Structures are given as structure tokens and as C-alpha cells.
Amino acid sequence: MLKRLSFFLVFMCLGFALHGQEYQTWYQGGFRLKVLSAKMTIDSDLVDLSQSESEIGYQIGFFGRLNVDKIYVQPELLFSKIKTDLVFQDYDNINGFNPRADFEFNTLEIPLDIGYRIGEFRMFFGPSISILISGERSFLNEVQRVTEDYNRTNLLWHFGVGGDFDKVIIDVNYEFGLSKTGESLSNIVGTEFVPKQRQWVFAIGLNIFDDY
């Protein structure tokens, strides 16, 4: 955890170190809303993903941006909620018994964008630290709090494109990394899975602070 936070702080310090030199530097900040949709692929006969719905979630919070000429660094602090479901095939070796498990996770997301600006448009990439706040599982007519059964932090990576249109900021990015859904599979079935987690994220922001 400390290593990841240190990685985050290094880039922030780098940006502030550039401030005051001959570069054109200005700051922005405001509100942020993201909607994400994810679909996994798993090489296993124990789970029927064709009957499972895509993961749908949202993130809401704040962003800040340090611009140095065409380069920018943008940290965010977001509250996230995501829901997903999985269908198990012949569960517990019972032929035709295919129960559905529903999951809901609340997390604190700390993404960091490192980007390049071309006029109003931008390209960016970076890491994102996900910190689990709470988790709940509904399976076999039983609802359980599962917060303590999961890794409290995960690291994801993303890249994407976006644009600034007056006060409105729009981004589309592709995100990949460790998933709470993969941990859910391991916890229920007792088998270690390596799910291929990929998700698309649509983000919109409102820039309320700009000292350009």
C-alpha cells in the first residue's frame, strides 16, 4: 500500500517541481462522474458467463489537474459502487443446479492520469488504486457481508482519450487489472481463478476552478 501511494506522490511532486520554471503552468479542478461496464472472460466450466450480466458501476468525486504546457497530471478521488452477478454450473457437483450469485462493492478509487494535450483533445494513461470500503454477497438465499474476505487494495491501469469543451470535460478510457469478481469466484468455488478483466469507462467532469 505504501509503495503504491509513494508512486502516486512521486508524480505529484514532479509536477510541482516544474512549477515556477519557464513552462506555462496552470491548475484546474472540479467534479467528476464515471460510468463503467465490464465483462470478464474465464477459462472454466464452473461458471457460465453467457448468462451473467456485464458489471455496471458508477464513480463520483473530485479531480485536480496540473498543466505544464501540453503535459498534464490529473489525480482524482472517487467513491465507487459496482454490482455484478455470476451463474455457477452444476454447483457442488449437482447436475442442473445453476445458482446465481450477486455482489455489490463500495470502493474508494484514486486514479492518476498522465496525459498530453493537442488543442482541446487529450491522450492519457496511468494507474489507479482501488481501496475496498465494503462488500456484500447474495448467494443461495443468504446475504453476507464479505468485506474482510477480500483484498483491501487493488491496482489497475488505464489509457484513453478525452477533450475539454469550455467547462465540460469528457473522457473515454479502457481499464484493466485485478477484479473483485475474480476474488468472488475463488471464495465461492474454492479454486484459484485468473480472470481476464477489462472494462470501458465513460467519464464526464465539470471544471469549476481554472487559473489559466
Residue, then its C-alpha position, 0 to 999 in steps of 0.5 A: m500500500l505504501k509503495r503504491l501511494s509513494f508512486f502516486l506522490v512521486f508524480m505529484c511532486l514532479g509536477f510541482a517541481l516544474h512549477g515556477q520554471e519557464y513552462q506555462t503552468w496552470y491548475q484546474g479542478g472540479f467534479r467528476l462522474k464515471v460510468l463503467s461496464a465490464k465483462m470478464t472472460i474465464d477459462s472454466d466450466l464452473v461458471d457460465l458467463s453467457q448468462s451473467e450480466s456485464e458489471i455496471g458501476y458508477q464513480i463520483g468525486f473530485f479531480g485536480r489537474l496540473n498543466v505544464d504546457k501540453i503535459y498534464v497530471q490529473p489525480e482524482l478521488l472517487f467513491s465507487k459502487i459496482k454490482t455484478d452477478l455470476v451463474f455457477q454450473d452444476y454447483d457442488n457437483i449437482n447436475g442442473f443446479n445453476p445458482r446465481a450469485d450477486f455482489e455489490f462493492n463500495t470502493l474508494e478509487i484514486p486514479l492518476d492520469i498522465g496525459y498530453r494535450i493537442g488543442e482541446f483533445r487529450m491522450f492519457f494513461g496511468p494507474s489507479i488504486s482501488i481501496l475496498i470500503s465494503g462488500e456484500r454477497s447474495f448467494l443461495n438465499e443468504v446475504q453476507r457481508v464479505t468485506e474482510d474476505y477480500n483484498r483491501t487494495n487493488l491496482l489497475w491501469h488505464f489509457g484513453v482519450g478525452g477533450d475539454f469543451d469550455k467547462v465540460i470535460i469528457d473522457v473515454n478510457y479502457e481499464f484493466g487489472l485485478s477484479k473483485t469478481g475474480e476474488s468472488l469466484s475463488n471464495i465461492v468455488g474454492t479454486e484459484f481463478v485468473p480472470k481476464q478483466r477489462q472494462w470501458v469507462f465513460a467519464i464526464g467532469l465539470n471544471i469549476f476552478d481554472d487559473y489559466 
